[in-house]
């Protein structure tokens, strides 16, 4: 896997360790290094990419932080079983959203889909008064056959008439909203926190009660600012790694 001319062809401004990390990640995703396989030694990677050992070590650290690899002392570096590398804090509604990038590995089961009156707290969050008719959805998303997240959504019934009667099994909700209702999600506000699984959530996610989980509450808006969805996603902590990218402005980082 020698990469001749590696240093010379990297994009302007790109760090060597960043490019090494990106190349190795792509090789892992392309199954050149399948889950459980051992990566070449640091010395071999230095020779393959024609870079120094500190560059390789920094690249491996990035991959480890992102959950792609793990190290065993005295044995080497191995490819981790694939989890979901989610950009929940970055691109979330465009062509790179998780439900499209991981479609071949994700399955969705609908537990609840009905028309109801929103609870006062839900109506307030959606900036509406009491008595708001909403479509209430509860879904379980599976990754490689195992529960990944419980997704609970409230959508204004006035915008999405008949949505409660649609079969959303294995569907991307936002794709359905765009294709069938002409409503494209333009902006998302997301709050991310950690909680402990209740008895009901633990049962749905096949985890012990009290296990930490990732709680992601979202408010989705259309281009004109109209709120289209109020949702809470409860993710298993052992199945997802959050990924975000930041750019420094001057010396601010």
LINCORLIN-V861459 format. One record per run of one state. SS is the DSSP state (2 for helix, 1 for strand, 0 for the rest). FROM is the first residue (numbers start at 1). TO is the last residue. If there is no record, write none. Layout:
# LINCORLIN-V861459
ss & from & to
SS & FROM & TO
SS & FROM & TO
This chain:
# LINCORLIN-V861459
ss & from & to
0 & 1 & 5
2 & 6 & 9
0 & 10 & 15
2 & 16 & 29
0 & 30 & 37
1 & 38 & 38
0 & 39 & 41
2 & 42 & 49
0 & 50 & 52
2 & 53 & 65
0 & 66 & 68
1 & 69 & 72
0 & 73 & 75
1 & 76 & 79
0 & 80 & 83
1 & 84 & 86
0 & 87 & 97
2 & 98 & 101
0 & 102 & 105
1 & 106 & 117
0 & 118 & 119
2 & 120 & 125
0 & 126 & 132
1 & 133 & 143
0 & 144 & 145
1 & 146 & 156
0 & 157 & 162
2 & 163 & 165
0 & 166 & 172
2 & 173 & 181
0 & 182 & 186
1 & 187 & 196
0 & 197 & 198
2 & 199 & 205
0 & 206 & 211
1 & 212 & 221
0 & 222 & 226
1 & 227 & 236
0 & 237 & 239
1 & 240 & 242
0 & 243 & 253
